[in-house]
Amino acid sequence: MKKKRCPMQNIFDYLDWRGDLSFAQDGFNQVDNLIFSILAYLEFDGILPSEASRDSISLTKAGEKYFKGLAHQKLQNSINPFFREIPKLLVKTSLATRFKEIQLSSYVNLVDHEICNQFSAMVFSISQGEHYIAFRGTDDTLAGWKEDFQMSFRDEVKAQRDAISYVEKVVGKYQGKLYLGGHSKGGNLAVYSAAAMEPEVQGRIIGVYNNDGPGFLTHVLEREGYQRILDRIHTFVPKSSVVGMLLEHGEEYITVNSNGLSVMQHNPFFWEVRGSHFVYEKNLTKGSKNFNKTVRLWLNQLSMEQRAEFVDALFDIFQATGATTVSDLSQKKLTLANDMIKSYKTLDPLTKSHLKKTLKIFFDKTQKVWISSFEADVASLLARTPAKKKKDST
């Protein structure tokens, strides 16, 4: 007889069951890391002290001011279920004994559509001697998404340079232990900036948390700074990870159970929590492994110049539709976008095919279509892989 499994719990359940425990009673853990990483997505412009200030504000006070503004309405009306849940998390944390007196500071939020740059970060001070530097992941702006894609061919994107500069500026304001972390691109920025710090600063870093964020080009992993911090990098990916398995990871990653469907597992509200830690899985799903193997194979067939051409073509098409955010994209515009692909005479058939599939993933809104697009993309790329390479990979 199979043992009955307890109902799946997430970070909201964590707050219900453990929110009354202060950090003095029960120290910082991996679930706290995820909560800070999610809260970093909130737009606290005009609410939190800037990176140039030494002031701070409690989480409860920040929450009160946040809900007096209009920023939360944009998230609550978002088509993305992840963004819709974030204001609810702010409410629960601002009422929880564990989080309500945490001090927030050093806020920065930069978005430049012209140069495709999106960067935001803030500091959560657990105590005077313990601080979590949180980097925002990819938000709804197309500028942020393009910067993510550029990681596949650029040695360093501007957000990564911004992250290094940010840590260098703020670290002197805080005493004691440091944690760095983020979700999605935020996780990548946390690792990248930690690896770039001088040994003196790295000596204060207790842990670096990458929550389903992409990896790096191989040469980054070989740098001395990365190797010095390697044993303190904690990477968590859901069992059907797509984003977190892009590019290369030098560290070991931990697979987390999630009740999301396919690519929707990137949403950390679906991650299973038990007590003060995530529920682990032994391996990634077969679908995730196959998808990531296929994407890597496809990328390896392209030069850095071809990757850049693909990304420029993709986002030129987005811009031509008049959209500035992923939410602006609509199914009506997909036909126009597909027609525009024909104008790119220099793109080879495989790249054009992949471009169409990528466009479809961005334009479609429901989980069902996301999954069908995901599967069709894998099937299309496998079918188009040259016979010789198929044979070599077996």
Summary of the structure (lengths in Angstrom):
residues: 394
radius of gyration: 20.9
end to end distance: 39.2
largest distance: 63.4
contacts: 1308
relative contact order: 0.10
helix: 50%
strand: 17%
